[in-house]
């Protein structure tokens, strides 16, 4: 699997800081699924779309 780089918006960075301060495992999991995993999925789908070879 290739390395993935993501960027977080200022709002997401604030949310991440709040999760770290609160040490709330449920909020951490929600953030991971809703923000981080979603960004990774989007990036991987974009990468796959660029790797499609036309057979025409």
C-alpha positions as CSV (number, residue, x, y, z in Angstrom):
1,X,0.0,0.0,0.0
2,X,1.3,3.4,-0.9
3,X,1.7,6.3,1.5
4,X,-1.2,8.7,1.8
5,X,-1.0,12.3,2.7
6,X,-4.1,14.2,3.8
7,X,-4.7,17.7,4.9
8,X,-7.0,18.8,7.7
9,X,-9.0,22.0,7.5
10,X,-8.7,24.4,10.4
11,X,-12.0,23.2,11.7
12,X,-10.8,19.6,11.6
13,X,-7.6,20.5,13.4
14,X,-9.6,22.2,16.2
15,X,-11.8,19.0,16.5
16,X,-8.7,16.9,16.7
17,X,-7.2,19.1,19.4
18,X,-10.4,18.9,21.4
19,X,-10.4,15.1,21.1
20,X,-6.8,14.9,22.3
21,X,-7.6,17.2,25.2
22,X,-10.8,15.3,26.2
23,X,-9.3,11.9,25.5
24,X,-12.8,10.7,24.4
25,X,-12.4,7.4,22.6
26,X,-15.9,7.6,20.9
27,X,-15.2,11.1,19.5
28,X,-11.8,9.9,18.3
29,X,-13.3,6.9,16.5
30,X,-16.0,9.1,15.0
31,X,-13.4,11.5,13.8
32,X,-11.3,8.7,12.4
33,X,-14.2,7.2,10.4
34,X,-15.9,10.4,9.3
35,X,-12.9,12.6,8.5
36,X,-9.7,10.6,8.2
37,X,-11.0,7.4,6.5
38,X,-13.3,9.5,4.2
39,X,-10.3,11.5,3.0
40,X,-8.2,8.4,2.5
41,X,-11.0,6.7,0.6
42,X,-11.5,9.7,-1.6
43,X,-7.8,10.0,-2.4
44,X,-7.5,6.2,-3.2
45,X,-10.5,6.4,-5.5
46,X,-9.0,9.4,-7.3
47,X,-5.7,7.6,-7.6
48,X,-7.5,4.5,-9.1
49,X,-9.4,6.7,-11.6
50,X,-6.1,8.1,-12.9
51,X,-4.7,4.6,-13.3
52,X,-7.5,3.3,-15.6
53,X,-6.2,2.4,-19.0
54,X,-8.4,2.9,-22.0
55,X,-8.6,-0.1,-24.3
56,X,-10.1,1.8,-27.3
